[in-house]
Amino acid sequence: MKLLQTVLLLTGLFLFSCGQKQEKSTVPAINTYEQLISVFPDPPSEYRSAPFWVWNNDVSKEDIDRTLNDYKEAGIGGAFIHPRYGLMTEYLSDEWFDLVKYARDVAKKLDMKLWIYDENSFPSGFAGGHVNEQMPESYNQGSSLSAVEMSKLSLDENQRVKYVFKNGNGEWQDITASAAAENGSSGKYIVFVLRDFEKSKWYAGYSYVDLLMKGVTEKFIEVTYTGYKNSVGEDFGKTISGVFTDEPHTNPGGANRIRWTPDLASRFREMHGYDFESNIIGLVEETGDWMKLRHDYQATILDLFIERWSKPMSAYCRENNLHFTGHYWEHGWPKLADGPDNMAMYAYHDIPGIDLLYNSEIERPDQFGNIRSVKELSSVANQFGRSRALSEAYAGSGWEFRFDEMKRSGDWAYVLGVNFLNQHLSLISLTGDRKHDYPQSFAAHAPYWKQYRYQADYFGRLSLALSAGKQKNRVLVLEPTTTAWMYYSPKSDKINTRFNDINPAFRGLLGLLEKEQVEYDLGCENIIRDHGKVTGEKFHVNQRSYDIVIVPDVMDNFEEATFRLLQKYVLNGGKVIQLGEGAKYVAAESSEELTKLTTQKSWIKYPVLTPQIISQSLIENDFRMRVEETGGQLYHHRRQMKDGQVLFFSNFSLDNNSEAQVSVKGASVEEISAESGKILPMAYQKSGDKVIFPVKLYPSGSFMVYVHHEKVVEPAPEKVVTRVPVSGSETKITCLGPNAITRDYLKLKIGNGPETDVYFRTASDSVYRHFGFPEGNIWFKSVQFKTEFLDRDKDYKKGDRFEVVYNFQIGEGIDYTGMKLVVERPWLYTVFLNGTVIQPEEGKSWLDPDFHVFNVEKLLKKGSNEVRLVADPFSVNCETEPVYLMGNFGLESVKHGWKLVAPKPLTFGSWKDQGMPFYGDGVKYSKTIQADKPGMFEIELPSWSGTVASVNINDKEVGIIQAKPYIFKTELNQGENMIDVIVIGSLKNTLGPHHGDLRKGVVKPDLFRVAPKIQPTGIEYQMIDYGLMEDFKVYALSIGIVK
């Protein structure tokens, strides 16, 4: 019967996605406790994470089989097929779509969902150069204007001069019509010169395209989507869930430029009723009615962007039963270079999305920690009834990204409204520069991959629970985007100082609201214009209604539609809380009506918002939290169900605990554990019609409960736990893989030239430049148009050669048995070791199928050992990369790098300090204990460092330790029990980066290009200390009930 209920539920969940041209339902399917818990332990694939599945090599069916099966085993529900730099397979070719069809077939067998990522790298719109090729006018009509200041007018006939302004007696005048007569004259001039987007290898040798131009998006859809529809269209809305569009934008293509499109001026006049061209000087100088001009200019750009990008994309997806998701350049708000209002764009997405990159809210406060960007997303999802909200997450966090950091950042995004995790990224290939592409990479090459199932299950359950029901917030905070429009200038030195107040003030306001546990949405004025209304004392934005509207202290302007709705709302008695001095403008013009409105009784003014005001005015009595001042960062998320509420709590702090007392209207409460998938009784008290319970979270901790409206679940009894230390055998320490050394410096010889000592990236660029590629490695941050890179191989013949030599110094006492050499794509070279040609072992690889393994135990010797790779002829695939030596040895720092020495037995402490600085796999710490009787025990790690620790009992993995307090509870049988704690490292120490100015949590491809000219000593390599720093402890638990 339970199986039948589950099948019926899943049919209800996803029936809307079947059938062509059907309007997709936006009503969440899970609305009751029973519906939720029936699938909570093992959520269906639709609710599980889906990484960017990066197709970045000569993609094969074997690659597809291998990676999709790896995902399935790890608990991942689907993938976004993401063409990305390094791709050799011709994009959008017949071969490409044959591989897509094959991927569809494999995914269908595995009950997984696939998504189309609609660009070759990013930003979306140019189709890997195909739009440019087929529609030259998409990029050569002028995309921006440069405002060039001149003290002597110089009108170059080769420049596309659009407008000329002259300052005379302090006034700017348009002299465009007569400018030729003044050419060569001295004075104060600003000349507006029309420019195209810059061409770049990132855009396949073309440039970005003008998405504001009519027809460009339609061409992009034709070029990109037609092939997918012809090949897998019958599975649109089924196995093929939807499309991800990445960072389309309105950036003018350079600093101090004004975004332009051919019919901008006519559209401006049509919208605003006055001439743009004769007033354009107001964008770069505070002259004339400059605030009005700047405001109206941004409004025009937004209108064009929505009309010519969002609407055709949204319409196509709806007509073809595809979920439209993706994101824009939302992090720079309130800067407007990349788009006037990203929040407005979300209204056209079935699954609105953002990206949250890196792993440092200090180094990159615009990413994780940026409350606004997530609240924009969740607010639109609430207002439009979208049950799902996506975050592309974790890019550039580094190979060293730990499980507690993954959970902490993911929890923070989820508690603010995300419920679809899209990991950035999962690389099919690590060859060449691909391994440096904003690591982490969520795939089988990650040492923690066997443990990743715990993360995948956790976020799958969290996605399910936080997609259920509805989040209903009663407070609307207006976002001051149109205020930014008035003050922003494309010329950075002409931005009005008021603009600089907006971000810190608004960020501070949202931080205060979150700290005080206020439940609110953000209001986008463009959305309010199209979807706002007022009924009585309610302010509505589409499907949500609000009792209170907050006007931030940096909101100087209302749009006309916003003002008229506020006017009606306030006159009806609706409550507005104005902070600071309040708005002065309507549509960037002074308004006496606005001044009068702010004198109404229900328009309440506060200089600042205080916790006392918040408690009295913004918090409902049916839900209250008293948060203790512990230094933690506690957030909550509440969802309303038919028979109860889901409450999720998260502590974003990595260092401090969070504690709170929660009072919520309900009959009873129980824990729904996303970690275990179990429904657990919990301690609570009843007080009238409310339940009261404590929330105590360790750093990076989280907690989720279900509050029942009527169902009564008995509270768990209060328990007293006594911990009794249990001694065990001496701990045995075992390395689970061979030690490794990464040789990143080498000798390079091109043709008959001299031999030079260089860093591998320098060598690679030098080789490519020599063979006709002036920018160096063509696969580094480059998009191949069709097969133009690969086609160059026919230009090279025997004698077009280069060679590289890697030296390994070996000391006394080394056992060479089982030692291996690893070389990337060795078929491109003749490989020598100490003068002998060697061949890889059949079918053997390490980390990547193209990292081939050579058995070298019989050719190594004490002293200097040379690995020589000779490419003759050169191939465009010859990326010079490190080689690796693996075996049973230790490493010792020397003047230039490392020397192999005899290994020593491992002890507690850092692996790096014990001769294993490059080692990234696992080390097992094992001991046997005697349990006097069966029962509960705790395993504690007092001091350790790793991405995660796996706990095995009697050779069976029973769980992981990932976050403070670093304790794992488990049952042990009576008698002897073997306990293994396996600490897992990362590929950071193996693959880097190892040199330069490295910042924790911000790892970009260019960091791998930075290194000293001469190889430094080994101890100067920047490594992480991994290992169990002191022995783990075991405690027997005695549990008593408090009566």
Secondary structure, DSSP 8 states (H G I E B T S, - for coil): -HHHHHHHHHHHHHGGG-STT-----S-S--SHHHHHHHSSS--GGGS---EEEE-SS--HHHHHHHHHHHHHTT--EEEEEE-TT--S-TTSHHHHHHHHHHHHHHHHTT-EEEEE-SSSSSTTSGGGHHHHH-GGGTSS--EEEEEEEEE----TTSEEEEEEEEETTEEEE-GGGHHHHTT-EEEEEEEEEE-----GGGTTS----TTSTTHHHHHHHHHHHHHHHHHGGGBTTTEEEEEEE------SSTTEEE--TTHHHHHHHHHSS-SGGGGGGGTSS-SSHHHHHHHHHHHHHHHHIIIIIHHHHHHHHHTT-EEEEE--GGGTT--TT-S-HHHHHTT-SEEEEEE-SS-TTT-TTSTT-HHHHHHHHHHHHHTT-S--EEEE-TTS-TT--HHHHHHHHHHHHHHT--EEEES-EES--TGGGGGSSS---STTSTTGGGHHHHHHHHHHHHHHTTSSB----EEEE-THHHHHHH--SSGGGS-TTHHHHHHHHHHHHHHHHHTT--EEEE-HHHHHHHEEEETTEEEETTEEESEEEE-TT--EE-HHHHHHHHHHHHTT-EEEEETT---EETTEE-HHHHHHTTSTTEEEESS--HHHHHHHT--TTEEEEE--SS--EEEEEEE-SSEEEEEEEE--SS--EEEEEEEESSEEEEE-TTT--EE----EEETTEEEEEEEE-TT-EEEEEEESS--------EEEEEEEE-BS--EEEESS-EEEEE-EEEEEETTS-EEEEEHHHHHHHHHHHTT-TTS-TTTT----TTTTGGGGGG--TT--EEEEEEEEE-TT---TT-EEEEESGGGSEEEETTEE----TT-BSSSTTEEEEE-TTT--SEEEEEEEEESS--TT-----EEEEES-EEEEETTEEEEE------SS-SGGGT-TT--SEEEEEEEEEESSSEEEEEE-SSEESSEEEEEETTEEEEEE-STT-EEEEEE-SEEEEEEEEEE--SHHHH---SSS-BTTB--GGGGG---SS--BGGGS-----EESS--EEEEEEEEE--
